[in-house]
Amino acid sequence: IEITWKQQTGFIYDTGTLEKLQEFKYTTGRGDQGWGITYNPSEQEFIVSDGSKFLYFWDRDTLAEKRTVTVTRFDGRYQNQLNELEFMDGLVCCNIWHSDDIICVDPVTGTSVREYDMSSLWPADQRGDRENVLNGIALGKDHVLLTGKLWDRMYKVVFPDWTTLF
């Protein structure tokens, strides 16, 4: 599945051939933008971000919005700019736009239960343009891959404090 940033259009592809199977329209709360999408197989739902403090949960088969949660940090403040998403070990991990933070939130409550500062991977002052931000999370078999917008590199990382991840 893929969602566009501003056109409110999504695409579903065949996983074997990458042939486009379906095109659909969607809405979210913040100007109907699509910033990130991931999948929770146990609940059979897609989880979508739009740059706001909300996560939207869509039914896998109908793509209808089932519910939303408001995301909060450890300190209780709302977190907006939720961008790239990855569902990992029962949590929705989000990178925060124009930040080197990744937070992982409970999909039921929206409360952050893990927070990581990834600024040491590639310091911002070495990246050139200020738009070259952390913007990619992918779950591998025994690791997590992190990259960014216009980055020429990818980092294989593990989280030593997260023993149940793999």
NUBATOR-751073 format. One record per residue: residue number from 0; residue in three letters; x, y, z of N, C-alpha, C, O in turn. Coordinates in pm, 1 decimal. Layout:
// residues N
SITE/k/r/n.x/n.y/n.z/ca.x/ca.y/ca.z/c.x/c.y/c.z/o.x/o.y/o.z
SITE/NUM/ALA/X/Y/Z/X/Y/Z/X/Y/Z/X/Y/Z
...
// end
This chain:
// residues 166
SITE/k/r/n.x/n.y/n.z/ca.x/ca.y/ca.z/c.x/c.y/c.z/o.x/o.y/o.z
SITE/0/ILE/85.1/-118.0/0.0/0.0/0.0/0.0/89.5/124.0/0.0/198.3/124.6/57.4
SITE/1/GLU/41.6/225.8/-64.3/113.7/352.6/-72.5/10.7/464.7/-64.2/-98.7/453.5/-119.6
SITE/2/ILE/46.1/573.0/5.5/-39.7/690.8/6.7/40.4/810.5/-40.0/160.5/820.2/-14.8
SITE/3/THR/-26.5/900.8/-107.6/39.5/1022.0/-155.0/36.9/1128.2/-46.1/-46.0/1124.5/44.9
SITE/4/TRP/129.0/1222.6/-57.3/141.2/1328.1/43.1/22.5/1423.9/38.3/-40.6/1448.6/141.1
SITE/5/LYS/-9.1/1478.3/-79.3/-110.6/1582.8/-87.1/-230.2/1550.9/-177.0/-329.5/1623.6/-173.0
SITE/6/GLN/-224.3/1448.0/-255.3/-330.8/1422.1/-353.0/-446.9/1338.4/-298.6/-541.6/1310.2/-371.9
SITE/7/GLN/-441.1/1298.6/-172.1/-545.2/1215.1/-108.8/-575.4/1088.2/-188.4/-689.6/1042.8/-195.3
SITE/8/THR/-470.7/1032.7/-247.8/-484.8/912.2/-327.6/-393.1/804.2/-271.7/-279.1/830.0/-233.0
SITE/9/GLY/-446.4/682.6/-268.6/-366.6/568.8/-225.3/-366.3/462.0/-332.4/-451.7/460.3/-421.0
SITE/10/PHE/-268.3/372.0/-322.8/-252.7/264.8/-421.3/-225.4/133.8/-347.9/-152.5/130.6/-248.8
SITE/11/ILE/-283.9/28.5/-397.2/-257.5/-105.8/-345.2/-193.6/-185.6/-457.6/-241.9/-187.0/-570.8
SITE/12/TYR/-82.7/-252.8/-423.1/-4.6/-327.3/-521.9/-1.3/-475.7/-488.1/-15.2/-514.6/-372.1
SITE/13/ASP/17.2/-557.1/-589.8/42.9/-698.7/-572.0/184.0/-713.8/-514.7/278.9/-658.4/-570.2
SITE/14/THR/199.1/-787.4/-405.4/330.5/-797.7/-341.1/431.6/-876.9/-423.2/552.2/-859.4/-405.8
SITE/15/GLY/385.3/-961.7/-510.7/478.1/-1039.7/-592.4/524.6/-968.9/-717.1/641.5/-977.9/-754.7
SITE/16/THR/433.3/-898.3/-781.6/465.0/-836.6/-910.7/474.5/-683.7/-904.7/525.8/-621.5/-997.8
SITE/17/LEU/426.3/-623.8/-798.1/415.6/-478.4/-780.6/318.4/-415.5/-881.2/320.9/-294.6/-903.9
SITE/18/GLU/233.3/-498.7/-940.5/128.1/-448.1/-1028.6/26.1/-372.8/-943.8/-13.3/-420.2/-837.2
SITE/19/LYS/-16.7/-256.0/-990.6/-117.7/-178.1/-919.1/-251.6/-250.2/-929.5/-301.0/-276.7/-1039.1
SITE/20/LEU/-309.3/-281.3/-814.0/-436.8/-351.9/-809.3/-555.0/-259.4/-787.7/-665.2/-283.6/-837.0
SITE/21/GLN/-529.8/-152.4/-712.6/-640.8/-65.0/-675.5/-589.1/75.5/-648.5/-477.0/94.7/-601.4
SITE/22/GLU/-672.6/172.0/-679.2/-646.5/311.1/-644.4/-765.6/357.5/-561.2/-879.8/322.8/-591.4
SITE/23/PHE/-739.5/436.1/-456.4/-848.7/480.7/-370.3/-823.1/622.6/-321.8/-710.2/671.5/-325.0
SITE/24/LYS/-929.5/687.6/-276.8/-922.5/820.8/-217.8/-929.9/805.9/-66.7/-993.0/712.9/-16.3
SITE/25/TYR/-865.8/897.0/5.9/-870.6/892.3/151.4/-878.8/1033.7/206.9/-853.0/1131.3/136.5
SITE/26/THR/-914.9/1042.8/333.6/-913.2/1169.5/405.3/-849.0/1146.6/541.9/-855.4/1037.4/598.3
SITE/27/THR/-787.4/1252.3/592.8/-736.6/1254.6/729.6/-776.8/1389.9/787.2/-844.8/1468.3/721.0
SITE/28/GLY/-735.5/1416.7/908.0/-778.5/1540.0/972.4/-700.4/1663.9/936.4/-753.2/1774.3/949.7
SITE/29/ARG/-577.9/1651.1/891.7/-492.4/1767.7/870.2/-473.7/1793.8/721.2/-372.2/1755.1/663.3
SITE/30/GLY/-567.9/1857.1/661.6/-553.3/1890.3/520.1/-546.4/1768.2/431.8/-501.6/1775.9/317.3
SITE/31/ASP/-590.3/1655.6/484.2/-594.0/1530.9/407.9/-459.6/1495.4/346.0/-451.2/1460.5/228.3
SITE/32/GLN/-355.6/1504.8/426.2/-221.9/1468.2/380.2/-185.9/1326.8/426.1/-233.4/1279.4/529.3
SITE/33/GLY/-102.4/1261.8/348.6/-49.9/1130.3/383.9/98.5/1140.0/410.6/176.0/1166.8/318.8
SITE/34/TRP/139.7/1118.8/533.9/282.5/1128.9/568.6/345.4/992.5/589.9/460.6/971.4/552.0
SITE/35/GLY/272.8/900.2/649.3/329.2/768.0/675.0/218.8/664.9/686.4/104.6/697.5/718.8
SITE/36/ILE/254.4/538.6/659.2/157.6/429.4/672.3/232.3/302.7/710.6/342.5/277.3/662.0
SITE/37/THR/171.8/223.9/797.5/225.3/94.3/836.8/107.7/0.4/860.4/-8.0/40.4/847.1
SITE/38/TYR/137.2/-123.7/895.2/31.6/-224.9/908.0/47.9/-302.0/1037.2/158.4/-343.0/1072.8
SITE/39/ASN/-63.0/-321.7/1107.2/-68.3/-405.3/1227.2/-139.0/-534.8/1189.2/-261.3/-536.5/1175.3
SITE/40/PRO/-63.2/-644.2/1172.0/-126.2/-768.4/1126.2/-221.3/-830.6/1228.2/-318.9/-894.6/1189.3
SITE/41/SER/-195.4/-813.5/1356.2/-282.6/-875.9/1455.3/-421.2/-811.9/1457.7/-520.2/-879.9/1485.0
SITE/42/GLU/-429.2/-683.6/1429.9/-558.4/-614.5/1425.8/-609.8/-597.3/1283.2/-719.9/-546.4/1261.9
SITE/43/GLN/-530.7/-639.5/1186.7/-564.1/-626.7/1044.9/-607.5/-483.4/1011.4/-715.8/-458.7/958.3
SITE/44/GLU/-516.2/-389.3/1045.8/-545.8/-249.6/1020.3/-420.7/-174.5/977.4/-309.2/-204.2/1020.2
SITE/45/PHE/-443.7/-76.4/891.3/-338.0/15.4/853.2/-337.2/130.3/953.0/-441.3/169.3/1005.9
SITE/46/ILE/-218.4/183.7/977.8/-202.1/297.1/1067.9/-139.1/408.8/985.6/-37.1/388.5/919.8
SITE/47/VAL/-200.2/526.3/989.8/-164.2/635.1/900.2/-131.7/761.0/980.8/-196.0/790.2/1081.6
SITE/48/SER/-31.0/834.7/934.5/-0.1/965.9/992.0/-19.5/1073.1/885.5/-8.9/1047.8/765.5
SITE/49/ASP/-48.5/1193.8/933.9/-69.6/1306.6/842.2/7.2/1431.3/885.0/-24.0/1541.8/840.6
SITE/50/GLY/107.5/1413.9/971.1/185.8/1527.1/1018.1/129.2/1593.0/1142.2/189.1/1686.3/1195.8
SITE/51/SER/16.0/1546.3/1188.1/-46.2/1602.7/1307.4/-5.8/1520.4/1430.7/90.4/1443.8/1426.3
SITE/52/LYS/-79.4/1537.0/1538.7/-57.2/1459.9/1661.4/-142.7/1333.5/1664.7/-145.4/1262.3/1765.1
SITE/53/PHE/-211.9/1306.4/1555.5/-303.4/1192.4/1550.9/-248.1/1078.0/1466.9/-175.6/1099.2/1369.7
SITE/54/LEU/-284.0/957.0/1506.6/-267.8/838.4/1423.6/-407.5/790.8/1387.5/-497.3/789.3/1471.7
SITE/55/TYR/-425.5/751.9/1261.8/-554.0/707.2/1209.7/-544.4/557.6/1181.5/-445.2/511.0/1125.4
SITE/56/PHE/-645.7/483.6/1219.9/-646.8/338.8/1203.8/-755.6/302.0/1103.5/-873.9/329.3/1123.7
SITE/57/TRP/-710.9/238.3/993.6/-801.3/204.2/884.6/-819.9/53.1/878.4/-724.4/-22.5/895.8
SITE/58/ASP/-941.5/9.9/853.8/-971.3/-131.0/833.1/-896.7/-180.6/708.8/-895.4/-113.6/605.5
SITE/59/ARG/-836.0/-296.3/719.7/-755.8/-350.8/608.6/-837.7/-372.3/482.3/-789.9/-344.2/372.4
SITE/60/ASP/-959.3/-421.3/496.0/-1037.8/-458.8/378.7/-1117.7/-343.5/319.4/-1128.2/-331.7/197.3
SITE/61/THR/-1174.1/-258.4/404.9/-1260.2/-150.2/355.6/-1187.8/-16.8/346.6/-1234.9/74.5/278.8
SITE/62/LEU/-1072.3/-3.9/414.9/-995.7/119.8/426.3/-1074.4/229.4/498.6/-1038.2/346.9/493.1
SITE/63/ALA/-1181.3/190.0/565.6/-1259.3/285.4/644.3/-1184.5/316.7/773.8/-1122.3/228.8/833.4
SITE/64/GLU/-1191.3/442.2/816.3/-1128.6/479.9/942.5/-1206.5/416.9/1057.2/-1328.0/433.6/1068.3
SITE/65/LYS/-1134.0/343.9/1142.6/-1195.2/277.3/1257.0/-1187.7/362.7/1382.7/-1279.6/363.1/1464.7
SITE/66/ARG/-1075.9/435.6/1397.0/-1054.8/515.1/1517.5/-931.2/601.3/1498.4/-858.2/585.8/1400.5
SITE/67/THR/-908.0/691.8/1592.1/-785.4/771.2/1596.7/-734.8/771.1/1739.8/-811.0/748.8/1833.9
SITE/68/VAL/-605.9/796.2/1755.4/-548.3/821.1/1887.6/-463.2/947.0/1878.9/-407.6/979.8/1774.1
SITE/69/THR/-454.8/1015.9/1990.8/-368.5/1132.5/2003.5/-237.8/1086.8/2066.6/-239.3/1018.8/2169.2
SITE/70/VAL/-125.2/1123.1/2007.1/5.4/1076.7/2053.6/62.4/1175.3/2155.5/62.9/1296.6/2134.2
SITE/71/THR/110.4/1119.6/2266.7/175.2/1199.4/2370.7/312.4/1141.5/2403.1/335.0/1021.0/2392.0
SITE/72/ARG/403.7/1230.1/2443.5/540.4/1193.2/2480.5/546.2/1149.2/2627.0/446.6/1154.8/2699.1
SITE/73/PHE/666.0/1105.2/2669.5/689.1/1067.0/2808.5/641.9/1175.3/2905.2/582.6/1146.0/3009.0
SITE/74/ASP/669.3/1301.5/2869.1/638.2/1412.3/2960.0/491.9/1456.7/2952.3/453.3/1553.2/3018.1
SITE/75/GLY/410.8/1387.7/2873.1/268.4/1416.6/2866.3/227.2/1516.5/2759.9/107.8/1534.6/2735.7
SITE/76/ARG/324.7/1582.9/2694.6/286.2/1680.5/2592.5/249.9/1608.5/2462.8/301.7/1501.2/2431.8
SITE/77/TYR/159.1/1671.5/2388.2/121.4/1617.6/2258.0/240.0/1623.0/2163.6/322.1/1714.4/2170.7
SITE/78/GLN/248.6/1523.5/2074.0/355.2/1521.5/1974.3/293.6/1531.7/1836.2/223.3/1440.7/1792.2
SITE/79/ASN/319.7/1642.2/1767.5/275.4/1652.8/1628.8/393.5/1621.4/1537.8/499.6/1580.0/1584.5
SITE/80/GLN/374.6/1641.3/1408.0/478.2/1613.4/1307.2/511.0/1463.8/1298.4/622.5/1426.6/1261.8
SITE/81/LEU/414.2/1378.7/1331.8/435.0/1234.2/1317.2/450.6/1205.0/1169.0/367.0/1245.2/1088.1
SITE/82/ASN/557.7/1134.8/1133.6/591.6/1120.7/992.3/596.5/973.0/955.0/493.4/905.7/957.6
SITE/83/GLU/711.9/922.4/921.1/731.1/782.9/882.3/690.5/691.6/997.5/717.7/722.5/1113.5
SITE/84/LEU/625.4/579.0/966.4/577.5/485.3/1067.5/628.6/344.8/1039.3/649.4/306.9/924.0
SITE/85/GLU/648.5/268.3/1145.6/679.0/125.1/1133.9/616.8/56.3/1254.7/635.0/101.2/1367.9
SITE/86/PHE/543.9/-51.9/1231.5/483.6/-128.6/1340.3/585.7/-232.9/1385.9/625.6/-320.0/1308.6
SITE/87/MET/627.5/-222.9/1512.8/734.4/-309.5/1563.4/697.6/-361.0/1702.8/678.9/-282.5/1795.8
SITE/88/ASP/687.7/-492.5/1716.2/667.6/-555.2/1846.7/545.7/-497.0/1918.7/550.0/-472.3/2039.3
SITE/89/GLY/439.0/-475.8/1845.1/315.5/-427.9/1904.9/307.3/-278.6/1924.3/208.4/-229.9/1979.1
SITE/90/LEU/408.0/-203.3/1881.3/410.1/-58.0/1897.2/418.0/10.6/1760.9/470.7/-45.5/1664.8
SITE/91/VAL/365.0/132.1/1754.3/376.3/213.3/1633.5/494.6/307.2/1653.5/488.4/399.4/1734.9
SITE/92/CYS/602.1/283.4/1579.1/721.5/367.8/1589.8/713.0/477.1/1484.5/686.9/450.5/1367.2
SITE/93/CYS/735.4/600.4/1528.0/718.0/718.4/1443.5/845.4/800.7/1446.3/902.4/823.3/1553.0
SITE/94/ASN/890.3/845.4/1331.1/993.0/948.0/1335.6/921.7/1082.6/1337.6/811.9/1097.0/1283.9
SITE/95/ILE/984.5/1178.9/1398.9/926.9/1311.8/1414.2/994.5/1402.8/1311.3/1116.7/1417.7/1311.4
SITE/96/TRP/913.8/1463.2/1223.7/964.9/1546.7/1115.6/1053.5/1658.4/1171.4/1018.6/1724.2/1269.4
SITE/97/HIS/1167.1/1677.8/1107.6/1267.9/1777.5/1145.9/1322.9/1752.7/1286.1/1358.0/1846.1/1358.2
SITE/98/SER/1329.5/1626.4/1322.7/1385.7/1586.1/1451.2/1459.5/1455.4/1427.5/1432.3/1384.8/1330.4
SITE/99/ASP/1551.0/1423.8/1514.8/1618.5/1294.2/1507.2/1559.4/1195.9/1608.0/1622.3/1096.1/1643.2
SITE/100/ASP/1439.2/1225.0/1653.3/1373.3/1138.5/1750.6/1286.4/1035.1/1681.8/1222.0/1061.8/1580.3
SITE/101/ILE/1286.6/917.3/1739.6/1190.3/813.1/1706.2/1118.6/781.2/1836.0/1181.3/753.1/1938.2
SITE/102/ILE/985.8/785.8/1830.5/908.0/745.9/1947.2/821.2/627.9/1909.0/773.5/618.6/1795.9
SITE/103/CYS/801.2/538.5/2003.2/720.2/419.4/1979.6/603.0/424.3/2076.5/620.9/430.4/2198.2
SITE/104/VAL/483.3/421.6/2020.3/363.7/446.4/2100.2/271.9/325.1/2105.1/267.5/243.3/2013.1
SITE/105/ASP/199.5/316.6/2214.8/96.8/215.5/2232.1/-17.0/248.6/2134.5/-69.4/359.9/2137.3
SITE/106/PRO/-55.8/153.4/2048.1/-158.1/184.4/1948.4/-298.2/202.9/2006.5/-386.4/255.0/1938.2
SITE/107/VAL/-319.8/162.1/2128.5/-450.9/178.9/2191.0/-462.6/315.4/2257.8/-563.7/384.1/2243.1
SITE/108/THR/-357.5/354.4/2331.9/-364.2/478.2/2410.1/-298.1/597.2/2342.0/-331.9/711.6/2372.5
SITE/109/GLY/-204.6/572.8/2250.3/-128.0/680.7/2188.3/-12.3/729.3/2273.7/59.0/821.7/2234.8
SITE/110/THR/6.9/668.7/2388.7/112.2/709.3/2481.2/246.9/652.2/2438.2/257.8/533.4/2407.6
SITE/111/SER/348.7/736.6/2436.2/483.7/692.0/2403.2/536.1/601.5/2514.9/527.3/635.0/2633.0
SITE/112/VAL/590.2/486.9/2475.4/648.8/394.9/2573.3/798.2/373.8/2548.4/868.0/316.2/2631.9
SITE/113/ARG/846.4/420.5/2433.4/989.1/416.4/2400.9/1022.4/543.2/2323.2/946.8/584.8/2235.5
SITE/114/GLU/1136.6/604.5/2356.3/1181.1/723.8/2284.3/1331.6/713.9/2261.5/1407.8/682.0/2352.8
SITE/115/TYR/1372.5/741.6/2139.1/1513.0/728.5/2101.4/1561.0/854.5/2031.0/1494.3/906.2/1941.3
SITE/116/ASP/1675.9/902.6/2072.0/1743.5/1014.0/2006.1/1846.2/953.0/1910.7/1944.0/892.8/1954.9
SITE/117/MET/1824.2/968.3/1781.0/1910.8/907.8/1680.3/2007.8/1008.4/1619.2/2063.4/982.2/1512.6
SITE/118/SER/2029.2/1122.2/1683.7/2112.3/1229.3/1627.2/2258.4/1189.7/1609.7/2329.4/1251.3/1530.3
SITE/119/SER/2303.9/1089.3/1681.5/2444.9/1049.4/1668.4/2470.8/966.2/1542.1/2586.7/946.8/1505.3
SITE/120/LEU/2367.2/917.2/1475.6/2388.3/838.8/1352.9/2461.7/920.6/1247.5/2567.4/880.8/1198.4
SITE/121/TRP/2405.7/1032.5/1214.3/2465.2/1122.9/1115.5/2429.6/1263.9/1160.1/2318.9/1310.8/1133.6
SITE/122/PRO/2520.6/1331.3/1226.4/2491.4/1463.2/1282.7/2435.5/1560.0/1177.7/2481.5/1563.5/1063.6
SITE/123/ALA/2336.6/1637.1/1218.6/2266.9/1729.0/1127.9/2361.6/1827.5/1060.5/2338.8/1865.4/945.6
SITE/124/ASP/2466.5/1869.4/1129.0/2558.1/1968.1/1069.7/2645.4/1908.8/959.7/2718.6/1982.4/893.4
SITE/125/GLN/2639.4/1777.9/939.1/2714.6/1712.6/832.1/2626.3/1676.1/712.6/2677.6/1628.1/611.5
SITE/126/ARG/2498.0/1697.1/721.5/2403.0/1653.3/618.9/2380.7/1753.9/506.8/2318.5/1720.0/406.1
SITE/127/GLY/2429.0/1875.0/521.2/2402.4/1976.6/418.7/2269.3/2043.4/443.6/2246.7/2099.7/550.7
SITE/128/ASP/2181.6/2037.7/346.5/2050.9/2102.5/352.5/1972.1/2060.9/476.8/1974.9/1944.6/517.1
SITE/129/ARG/1902.0/2157.2/536.8/1826.3/2128.2/659.1/1708.5/2034.2/635.1/1651.6/1980.9/730.3
SITE/130/GLU/1671.5/2013.4/508.5/1563.7/1919.7/476.0/1611.6/1774.7/473.2/1529.6/1683.7/460.5
SITE/131/ASN/1740.1/1751.5/484.5/1795.7/1615.6/482.8/1780.0/1552.8/621.2/1876.6/1538.9/696.3
SITE/132/VAL/1657.7/1515.9/652.6/1621.7/1473.1/787.5/1598.1/1322.6/795.8/1570.8/1256.7/695.5
SITE/133/LEU/1609.1/1270.5/916.3/1571.4/1131.8/942.3/1428.6/1111.8/895.1/1338.5/1187.1/932.1
SITE/134/ASN/1408.3/1008.2/811.9/1276.2/995.5/749.6/1253.4/855.3/694.9/1185.0/839.3/593.8
SITE/135/GLY/1308.8/754.3/758.9/1286.8/619.6/709.4/1314.8/516.1/815.8/1424.0/513.5/872.7
SITE/136/ILE/1217.1/430.1/843.6/1229.7/321.5/941.3/1181.9/194.1/873.0/1072.4/191.2/816.8
SITE/137/ALA/1262.6/89.6/877.5/1221.1/-39.4/822.7/1266.6/-149.9/916.6/1379.8/-149.3/965.0
SITE/138/LEU/1178.7/-243.0/941.2/1207.0/-354.7/1030.4/1262.9/-470.7/949.9/1198.4/-520.8/857.9
SITE/139/GLY/1384.1/-513.2/985.7/1445.1/-630.2/923.5/1423.5/-753.0/1010.4/1352.9/-747.6/1111.0
SITE/140/LYS/1484.9/-863.6/970.8/1468.4/-989.0/1045.5/1525.7/-979.2/1186.8/1465.5/-1028.8/1282.0
SITE/141/ASP/1641.1/-915.8/1200.3/1704.9/-906.1/1332.0/1762.8/-768.1/1358.5/1853.8/-753.1/1440.0
SITE/142/HIS/1709.8/-666.8/1289.4/1761.9/-531.5/1301.6/1659.1/-431.1/1249.3/1556.6/-468.7/1192.4
SITE/143/VAL/1688.1/-306.5/1269.3/1607.2/-198.6/1214.7/1697.2/-117.7/1121.3/1813.4/-91.9/1152.8
SITE/144/LEU/1643.1/-78.4/1007.6/1715.6/7.9/914.1/1660.8/149.0/925.2/1539.4/169.6/925.0
SITE/145/LEU/1750.7/245.9/935.0/1713.3/387.1/940.8/1782.6/461.6/828.8/1899.5/437.0/799.2
SITE/146/THR/1710.2/552.2/767.3/1766.6/639.0/665.1/1692.4/772.3/670.6/1613.4/796.8/761.7
SITE/147/GLY/1718.5/857.4/572.7/1655.0/988.0/575.4/1627.9/1042.2/437.4/1665.8/983.0/336.3
SITE/148/LYS/1561.8/1155.5/435.2/1530.2/1222.8/309.4/1659.5/1270.1/244.2/1736.0/1346.4/303.3
SITE/149/LEU/1682.7/1224.3/122.5/1800.9/1256.5/43.0/1932.0/1208.7/106.3/2039.0/1259.0/71.9
SITE/150/TRP/1924.6/1113.1/197.4/2047.1/1056.8/256.3/2110.3/960.4/156.5/2039.9/891.3/82.9
SITE/151/ASP/2240.1/956.1/154.4/2312.4/861.5/69.6/2359.4/741.3/150.9/2451.1/669.9/110.4
SITE/152/ARG/2296.7/720.0/263.9/2337.7/611.5/354.3/2217.6/557.3/429.6/2113.1/621.4/441.3
SITE/153/MET/2237.3/435.9/480.3/2137.0/367.6/560.0/2209.5/307.9/679.9/2324.0/264.2/668.1
SITE/154/TYR/2144.0/306.0/794.0/2205.7/255.1/916.3/2129.7/133.4/967.0/2007.1/134.0/977.8
SITE/155/LYS/2205.1/30.1/997.4/2149.8/-90.0/1058.7/2165.9/-72.8/1209.4/2278.2/-63.5/1259.0
SITE/156/VAL/2055.2/-68.5/1282.1/2061.7/-41.3/1425.2/1989.7/-150.4/1503.8/1900.8/-218.9/1453.2
SITE/157/VAL/2030.5/-163.5/1626.5/1961.1/-247.9/1723.8/1934.4/-160.8/1846.0/2002.5/-60.9/1869.2
SITE/158/PHE/1837.0/-199.4/1921.1/1802.1/-127.4/2042.7/1827.6/-221.0/2160.1/1742.2/-303.8/2191.9
SITE/159/PRO/1944.4/-209.7/2225.8/1980.8/-303.6/2331.6/1880.1/-311.4/2445.7/1869.1/-414.7/2511.7
SITE/160/ASP/1806.8/-203.4/2469.3/1709.0/-204.0/2578.2/1576.1/-268.1/2538.4/1486.5/-281.2/2621.8
SITE/161/TRP/1562.6/-308.0/2412.1/1435.8/-363.0/2361.7/1455.9/-511.0/2331.5/1464.9/-550.9/2215.5
SITE/162/THR/1462.6/-590.6/2435.2/1498.8/-732.3/2419.8/1390.2/-816.5/2351.8/1420.9/-924.4/2301.0
SITE/163/THR/1266.7/-771.6/2349.4/1159.7/-849.4/2287.2/1139.7/-817.2/2140.3/1052.6/-875.9/2076.2
SITE/164/LEU/1218.2/-725.2/2085.0/1196.9/-682.1/1947.3/1220.5/-793.9/1846.7/1146.5/-805.3/1749.0
SITE/165/PHE/1322.2/-876.4/1868.6/1351.6/-982.8/1771.5/1348.4/-1118.1/1837.6/1370.8/-1219.6/1771.6
// end
